[in-house]
Every structure is written in C-alpha cells, then in structure tokens.
Amino acid sequence: MMFCDQCGVGNRDEAKFCVACGADLRAMRMGNNVSVGGNVGPGSVVGAGDVNAQNIAQSIYQYYGVSNDLELEKVLRERLFTEGVHKNRDDVERWVAWYRAREKRPGLDNARLAGLQLDGLDLADVDLQEADLTGANLWGVNLSRAYLRKANLSGAGLRKAYLHRAALSEATLIEAKLTMAELLEASLFKANLFRAILVHTELSGANLQEANLREAVLGEAVLVDANLKQANLREICLVEATLTRADLTSAELIYAELQRADLREAQLNNAKLNGADLRGAKINGARFNATTVLPDGTHWTPETDMTRFTG
C-alpha cells in the first residue's frame, strides 16, 4: 500500500492518483521515493491514522469541487446510488474514508455497485443493506461485521474475502464465488446461495438456518458448529467438507455429495438424506432419529448399520 504525501490516505500500489485528494501518486513515487508495501522512504507518510480527520475531509471536498458535507454527499450519492451514473471504486473508497474520518459507520445501503472492481477494499463494518453488488469483484475484500442484509451478490467474486460476523440474512448469492473466503460466525439466515461456490471456505459457527444451498459446491469447506437447520442442501457438493458438530436438523440433503465428509457429532435429526452419497464419510457420534430419512429411503433406527452407506 502507498500513502499519499498530501493527505496521508492509503492507496492501492498501482493507483495513479490519490483516492482522497486526487494528488498525482506517480510524481510522488518518482520525486520523493515514496515507499510501497511497507518500506518507508524519504517523504513518505507512515499511515492515515496520524492525519487529522478534518484534513482528510477537506482533501475529499477539494477533489470533488465542493465546500461542505451536504454538497459532498449529494455528489457521491448521485455516483453511487443512481442507476446508470458513472461510478468507480475510488468513489466507494472516498465515501468510506469520509464517514470514517468522522468516526461514523459508512452507509452504502441500497448502493448500486454492480460489476465494480472492489477487490482488496477495506469495507469492515460498512452498511451494505440491499446494495446491488451483482457481478462485482470483491476478491480479498474485508467485509468483517459488514451489514449485507438482502444485498444482491449474485455472480460476485468473493475469493479470499473476509466476512467474519458479517450479516448476510436473506442476501442473494446465486452463483457467487466465495472460494477460500472466511465467514466465521457470519449470519446467512435464509440467504440464497443457489449454485454458489464455497470451496475451501471457512464457515465455522456460521448461521445458515433455512439458507438455500441447493447445488452449491462446498468441497473441503469447514462448517464446524455451523447452524444448518432446515437448510436446503439438495444436490449440494460437500466432498471432504468438515461438518463436525454442525446442526443439520431438518436439513434437506437429498442427492447431496458427502463423500469423505466429516460429520462427527453432527445433528441430523429429521434430516432428509435420500440418495445422498456418504461413501467414506465420518459419522461417529452423529445423531439421527426415527424421522431421519437415509440414502436408501428408509428411516433410521437404533439397529441401522450405517456402514452400508459409508463403506
């Protein structure tokens, strides 16, 4: 990351102009030997934390040619919340920086950010309720504790994104790619993850109750202690996934691929496993009841030999 000499705001290594004040970062690199990636050189700024919040706000005013918060908000709202108006990731960065300079939670609820390149951004604690992020590139984005209730992330790329304790209740993530993302303790209650890809994703402690994960791919995902009550997991791929102590009560796992999955101590009462592939799955200590439907369509009983399904 490169910090601007003029205002101290952090910028992407490849940025040409400062996202806050518009200063030419190329000239700074050449003339002042400003460091990139942590090696502080002559003329560089250690971090934005040392810069006065008002100076940051003033530099943003200067960039947009406004003189106060009301004018700035009008400009940015037109760019971020209006259909068809030109916008880019720099507007998002400035909007967030402006709010944070005032120690307020940045609000991008209902923002129209479809298709934007937002990779690597720090959007922790940002309010993105009902925001349109369809097809956006969110690779490596920090969305920890972000509020994404009813947000549309269909087709979005969230590879290696951080979503710790993020609120994604009723969010739409159809065909979203969350490979290697971290969703520890995230809330995905009633979220729509139809055909989403969550390979190698960390979902330990996440709330996926009543979520739609039909035909989703969660190969080698970690769902330790996850809440999957009443979730739609029909035709899901959970090959080699870790579901230790996960609550799958009343979940629908019809035709699910659970080969070599770790289901030890998982709760499977009332679950539907019709046609599911459990070959090589670990089910030691898993709990079933008389209404659990097994892969062959029969119901579980204390006498059931589960090794005929796990091999």
C-alpha positions in Angstrom: 0.0 0.0 0.0 1.1 3.5 -0.8 0.3 6.5 1.4 -0.3 9.9 -0.1 2.2 12.7 0.9 -0.5 15.3 0.7 -3.3 13.8 2.8 -1.9 10.6 4.2 -4.7 8.3 2.9 -3.7 4.8 1.9 -3.9 3.8 -1.8 -3.5 0.7 -3.9 0.1 0.1 -5.0 -0.9 0.6 -8.7 -3.0 3.7 -8.1 -2.2 6.7 -10.3 -4.0 9.3 -8.2 -4.9 9.5 -4.5 -8.4 8.3 -3.8 -9.0 11.1 -1.3 -7.3 14.2 -2.6 -6.6 13.4 -6.2 -2.8 14.1 -5.9 -0.6 12.5 -8.5 1.0 9.5 -6.9 3.2 8.8 -9.9 5.1 12.1 -9.3 5.4 11.2 -5.6 6.9 7.8 -6.4 9.4 9.4 -8.8 10.3 12.6 -7.0 10.0 11.6 -3.3 10.8 7.9 -3.4 7.6 7.2 -1.6 7.6 3.6 -0.4 5.2 0.9 -1.5 4.4 -2.1 0.6 5.8 -1.0 4.0 9.4 0.2 3.4 9.2 3.8 4.5 11.3 6.1 2.3 12.0 9.9 2.2 8.8 12.0 2.0 6.5 9.0 2.8 3.7 9.1 5.4 3.6 6.2 7.9 -0.2 6.0 8.0 -3.5 7.7 7.7 -4.1 7.4 11.4 -1.7 10.3 12.0 -3.6 12.6 9.7 -6.3 15.0 11.1 -9.8 13.8 10.2 -10.7 17.3 9.0 -7.8 17.4 6.6 -9.0 14.1 5.1 -12.5 15.6 4.7 -11.1 18.8 3.2 -9.0 16.9 0.7 -12.1 15.0 -0.5 -14.0 18.3 -0.8 -11.2 19.6 -3.0 -11.2 16.5 -5.2 -15.0 16.9 -5.9 -15.0 20.7 -6.0 -17.4 21.1 -3.1 -17.2 23.1 0.2 -19.2 21.1 2.8 -20.6 17.8 3.8 -24.0 18.4 2.2 -22.5 19.1 -1.2 -20.2 16.2 -1.0 -23.0 13.8 0.0 -25.1 15.0 -3.0 -22.2 14.3 -5.4 -21.4 10.9 -4.1 -25.0 9.8 -3.8 -25.5 10.6 -7.4 -22.5 8.5 -8.3 -23.1 5.5 -6.0 -26.9 5.3 -5.7 -28.3 6.3 -9.0 -28.9 3.8 -11.8 -26.7 4.4 -14.8 -24.5 7.2 -13.4 -20.7 6.7 -13.9 -19.1 5.4 -10.8 -15.9 3.6 -9.8 -14.1 2.0 -6.8 -12.5 5.3 -6.0 -15.9 6.8 -5.2 -16.5 4.0 -2.8 -13.2 4.5 -1.1 -13.7 8.2 -0.7 -17.3 7.7 0.6 -16.0 5.2 3.2 -13.0 7.4 4.1 -15.3 10.4 4.6 -17.5 8.6 7.0 -14.6 7.0 8.9 -12.9 10.4 9.3 -16.0 11.4 11.4 -15.9 8.1 13.2 -19.3 7.1 11.8 -20.4 3.7 10.3 -20.2 4.1 6.5 -23.5 3.6 4.9 -23.8 2.2 1.4 -27.2 0.6 1.8 -29.1 0.5 -1.5 -25.9 1.5 -3.4 -25.7 0.4 -7.0 -22.3 -1.2 -7.2 -22.9 -3.9 -9.8 -19.9 -5.1 -11.7 -17.4 -2.8 -9.9 -13.8 -3.8 -9.3 -13.8 -3.6 -5.5 -11.0 -6.1 -4.8 -8.8 -5.5 -1.8 -11.0 -2.8 -0.3 -11.5 -2.5 3.5 -15.3 -2.4 3.9 -15.4 -3.7 7.5 -18.5 -2.5 9.4 -19.9 -0.9 6.3 -23.7 -0.9 5.9 -24.5 -2.5 2.5 -28.1 -3.5 3.2 -29.9 -4.1 0.0 -26.9 -3.0 -2.1 -26.6 -4.2 -5.6 -23.2 -6.0 -5.9 -24.2 -8.2 -8.8 -21.1 -9.5 -10.6 -18.8 -7.2 -8.5 -15.2 -8.2 -7.9 -14.8 -8.5 -4.2 -11.7 -10.6 -4.1 -9.8 -10.2 -0.8 -12.3 -7.5 0.4 -12.6 -7.1 4.2 -16.3 -7.3 4.9 -15.9 -8.2 8.6 -19.1 -7.3 10.5 -20.5 -5.6 7.4 -24.3 -5.5 7.2 -25.4 -7.1 3.9 -29.0 -8.0 4.7 -30.9 -8.6 1.4 -27.9 -7.5 -0.6 -27.6 -8.9 -4.1 -24.2 -10.6 -4.6 -25.3 -12.9 -7.4 -22.3 -13.8 -9.5 -20.0 -11.8 -7.4 -16.4 -12.9 -6.9 -15.5 -13.1 -3.2 -12.4 -15.2 -3.3 -10.4 -14.9 -0.1 -12.8 -12.3 1.2 -13.2 -11.7 4.9 -16.8 -11.9 6.1 -16.3 -12.6 9.8 -19.5 -12.0 11.7 -21.0 -10.3 8.6 -24.8 -10.1 8.4 -26.0 -11.7 5.2 -29.5 -12.6 6.2 -31.8 -13.0 3.2 -28.9 -11.9 0.9 -28.8 -13.3 -2.7 -25.6 -15.0 -3.6 -26.7 -17.1 -6.6 -23.7 -18.5 -8.4 -21.4 -16.3 -6.2 -17.8 -17.4 -5.9 -16.6 -17.5 -2.3 -13.7 -19.8 -2.8 -11.3 -19.6 0.2 -13.4 -16.9 1.8 -13.8 -16.7 5.6 -17.3 -16.4 7.0 -16.7 -17.3 10.7 -19.8 -16.7 12.7 -21.5 -15.0 9.7 -25.3 -14.7 9.6 -26.6 -16.3 6.4 -30.2 -16.9 7.7 -32.4 -17.5 4.7 -29.7 -16.5 2.3 -29.9 -17.7 -1.3 -26.7 -19.5 -2.2 -28.1 -21.5 -5.1 -25.1 -22.9 -7.1 -22.7 -20.8 -5.1 -19.1 -22.0 -5.0 -17.6 -22.1 -1.5 -14.7 -24.5 -1.9 -12.1 -24.3 0.9 -14.3 -21.7 2.6 -14.3 -21.3 6.4 -17.9 -21.2 7.7 -17.4 -22.4 11.3 -20.1 -21.1 13.6 -22.0 -19.5 10.7 -25.8 -19.3 10.9 -27.2 -20.9 7.7 -30.6 -21.7 9.0 -33.1 -22.0 6.2 -30.5 -21.0 3.7 -30.8 -22.2 0.1 -27.6 -24.0 -0.8 -29.1 -26.2 -3.5 -26.5 -27.4 -6.0 -23.8 -25.3 -4.2 -20.2 -26.5 -4.1 -18.6 -26.6 -0.7 -15.9 -29.1 -1.3 -13.4 -29.1 1.6 -15.3 -26.3 3.3 -15.2 -26.0 7.1 -18.6 -25.8 8.8 -17.7 -26.7 12.4 -20.5 -25.8 14.8 -22.4 -24.2 11.8 -26.2 -23.9 12.1 -27.8 -25.5 9.0 -31.3 -26.2 10.5 -33.9 -26.5 7.8 -31.3 -25.5 5.1 -31.9 -26.6 1.5 -28.8 -28.6 0.7 -30.4 -30.6 -2.2 -27.7 -31.8 -4.6 -25.0 -29.9 -2.7 -21.4 -30.9 -3.0 -19.8 -31.3 0.4 -17.0 -33.7 -0.6 -14.4 -33.7 2.2 -16.1 -30.9 4.0 -15.8 -30.6 7.8 -19.2 -30.6 9.5 -18.1 -31.5 13.0 -20.9 -30.7 15.5 -22.9 -28.9 12.7 -26.6 -28.7 13.3 -28.4 -30.2 10.2 -31.7 -30.7 12.0 -34.5 -31.0 9.3 -32.0 -30.1 6.6 -32.7 -31.4 3.1 -29.6 -33.3 1.8 -31.4 -35.2 -1.0 -28.8 -36.4 -3.5 -26.1 -34.5 -1.7 -22.4 -35.5 -2.3 -20.9 -36.1 1.2 -18.0 -38.4 0.2 -15.3 -38.3 2.9 -17.1 -35.5 4.7 -16.6 -35.2 8.5 -20.0 -35.4 10.2 -18.8 -36.5 13.6 -21.2 -35.4 16.3 -23.4 -33.6 13.7 -27.1 -33.3 14.5 -29.1 -35.0 11.7 -32.5 -35.4 13.4 -35.3 -35.2 10.9 -32.8 -34.7 8.0 -33.5 -36.0 4.5 -30.6 -37.9 3.1 -32.5 -39.6 0.2 -30.0 -40.6 -2.5 -27.1 -38.9 -0.7 -23.6 -40.2 -1.2 -22.0 -40.9 2.2 -19.1 -43.1 1.0 -16.1 -42.6 3.2 -18.0 -40.1 5.4 -17.1 -40.0 9.2 -20.3 -40.2 11.2 -19.0 -41.2 14.6 -21.2 -39.6 17.3 -23.6 -38.2 14.7 -27.2 -38.0 15.9 -30.1 -39.4 14.0 -33.7 -40.1 14.9 -36.7 -42.1 13.7 -37.6 -39.4 11.2 -34.2 -39.2 9.6 -34.5 -40.4 6.0 -31.5 -42.4 4.9 -29.9 -42.6 1.4 -32.0 -45.7 0.5 -35.2 -44.0 1.5 -35.6 -45.9 4.8 -35.8 -44.3 8.2 -33.0 -44.6 10.8 -33.4 -47.0 13.7 -31.1 -47.8 16.6 -30.3 -51.0 14.7 -29.4 -49.4 11.4 -25.9 -50.3 10.2 -24.7 -47.0 8.8 -21.5 -48.6 7.4 -23.6 -49.9 4.5 -23.7 -46.2 3.3 -20.3 -45.0 4.4 -18.5 -48.2 3.3 
